Amino acid sequence: MDAVLMQLMARFKLKLLRALTVKVDTYRFIADRDYAMSVLAIADQSEDEDLIILAMQVSDHLGLLEPPVGAAPAKHPAPKSTPPNPASPTVGDANRYIFGARG
């Protein structure tokens, strides 16, 4: 277990105990996915924003936020390239402009 996960788990465990008086077995949480998901579901129902954010960070660090194996990856549409507008000035046109509005 790395230091970041240990720190997140400690903060999550204490926040859950203080906010909802729910005790968490840290070793079981790491080893048992079903137990972890049930504890995270309890934390998700809380009205404490910090607890919800910690729950999401812990689940992301453990890889529990990843999509199911059979799920299709999210498709992001490719950005559309806009054709150049002939009415808009180009860099070359801006360099040729020498007079103001009064000429």
N, C-alpha and C positions, 0 to 999 in steps of 0.2 A: 504494500500500500504506500503510495507516495505522500509527500508532505502536504500537498494541496488538498488531496482527498481527506487526509486526517483532520486538517483544519476545518474543512467544510463540514465533515461529519460531526465534529465537536460543536461547532456553532449551531448546526441543525438540531442536534440532540438537545442542547441546552435551551434553544428557542422553543422547541416543541414541548419540553417539560414546563417551561415558564408560561407559555401561552395557553396550552391545552391540558396540562398535567398528564401528558402521555409519556411513559418511559419507553426508551428504545434500546434494544439489545444490538449494539453496534456490530459485533461479529456476525450475528445472525442476519442483520440487515445487509451486510456485504456478501454473505454466502448464499442466502436464500432469496431468490428473485420474487417469489410470491409474497413473502413477508415484507420485503422492501416496497413492493407495489402497494400493499395494504397500508403501510405507514405513510407513504407518499400521498395516497388518496385521502387519508385523514388530514394531513397537513394542507392539502389542496382545498379542503372545505373550510379552512380557517379564514378569518377576516383580517388576519395580521399579514400585511404586505411583505414584510421582511421574511416571515416564515415561508410564504409562498415562493418568494424569489430563491431562498436557500434550498427549498425542496426541488425547484427546477434546476438549480446549479448542481446539486448532488446527483439528481437523476441523469443529467447531461454528462457529468463526469463518469458515472458508472455505465453510460451507454444505454440507459433505459428510455431515452427520448428518441431513439432511432426508430425508423419505420419498420413494421413487421417484414419478415423475409419475403413474403409473397406480394407485398405492396409494390406498385409501380412507382418509380422515382418521379418526383414533382417536375413537371415540365414548365420551364420558363420561356415565354415567347421571345424569339430573337428580336433585338431592337431593329426597328425599321429605319432604313437610311432615307433621308429626305433628299429629293433631287434639288439641285441648286436653283434658286429663284433668280431668273434673269433680271428682274426689276431691282434686286438688291445690289448695292455697290460692292465691288470686289476690292481687293487690296490695291490692285493697279489703278482702279478708278479713284480711290481715295488719294493717291499720290498725285494725280493730275489736277485735282481741284485747287484752283488758285485764287478765285474771287469769292467774296462774301455775298450776302443777300443783296447788297446795294451795288454790286458790280464793281 
